[in-house]
Amino acid sequence: MSLQTAFLYPLQAAISPFNNKGWLRRLLVGIALTLATVSVAQAATDCNAVTEISKVECESLLQLYHSTDGANWTNNAGWNVTNTPCSWKGISCANNGVTKIDLQSNNLNGTIPDFSGLPKLTRLSLYHNQLTGAVPDFSGLPNLTRLYLYDNQLTGAVPDFSGLPNLTWLELGGNQLTGAVPNFSGLPKLTRLYLFNNQLTGAVPNFSGLPNLTRFYLSENQLTGAVPDFSGLPNLTRLELGDNKLTGAVPDFSGLPKLERLALSNNQLTGTIPDLSTFTNLKRLTLHDNQLCKDSHINYANLPIEYAYFSNAGWNSSPTWQEVLNGFPNCSVNQAPTAQFTASPSQGVAPLRVNLDASQSADTDGTINQYN
């Protein structure tokens, strides 16, 4: 007996005493047909009956659906209902395989599967959801070029993604990732790297194996140590390392001729602001909330800066670069006078006489208590 007959038979029996009321019979039959149609439409997807993609790919998609509470997605049109997955919300196919998954801002809750059954996938976009757990290494996705997982609640370490040699775009910002930053040496095609606003620790790699990198953001973490000069990144245009715990001097970044944005604010950097006059494309520079000073012998004013910032200056609008520059002290003001040494004779083996003039120096910690 068909599903439609199963609905119609009891209804027809029930209304037989009222055959003179044909309108009632037609109404009930219409209701039965509607219920039967809805019931058939809501049958679960049968991956054995899918012809657009392989059974393995179909099962990988359903794994995503079930692991992220697909029934409560904002839009789950087609998912686990029809046998045509290439028409499901957020799915794109080509050459009998799934090539793109775009389910950003769609109320996905749960963990991310490894998608190992989707070897043709080139883009995975799951950002701005409520995903939790660790980030898979996606080693079964050799054709993946773009990975967007930012603005979730992901935890654990950042994989090195060594199994993704074609990856060009990696966005993992706005999560709760911990541990060290990998050097990503297995990603030679990477152009953009966003790991900002996590809880990453340790030193900043120099990323020497990423010659095509144009932008990387590692701000708002807990990174320590010195700032590398990134001499192996000739195509870098944007470098953001603000809001960390970096120390030491600011490199001159002479190997970054295309640099347009440099953000090093709110660290523990010390010393002289380097000569940046060779950076003809530098438009945005933020160095505030460090312990930096300017060298009176360097002309900083000619930089083509369009946006700069210096905290605690009381400005009501964005300051000019010259105003920001005026906020930095001269290095000579901050430096204590140094002791002067002279020796006589300057050559030969005669008894050496050394004069120490420390009259203009200060023994601030009391460790120098006598002179010989």
PyMOL commands that set and color helices and strands:
alter all, ss='L'
color gray80, all
select helices_A, chain A and resi 3-18+22-41+47-49+55-67+70-72+85-87+321-327+331-334
alter helices_A, ss='H'
color red, helices_A
select strands_A, chain A and resi 91-94+97-102+109-111+123-125+130-133+146-148+153-156+169-171+176-179+192-194+199-202+215-217+222-225+238-240+245-248+261-263+268-272+284-286+291-293+307-309+340-344+353-357
alter strands_A, ss='S'
color yellow, strands_A
deselect
rebuild
show_as cartoon
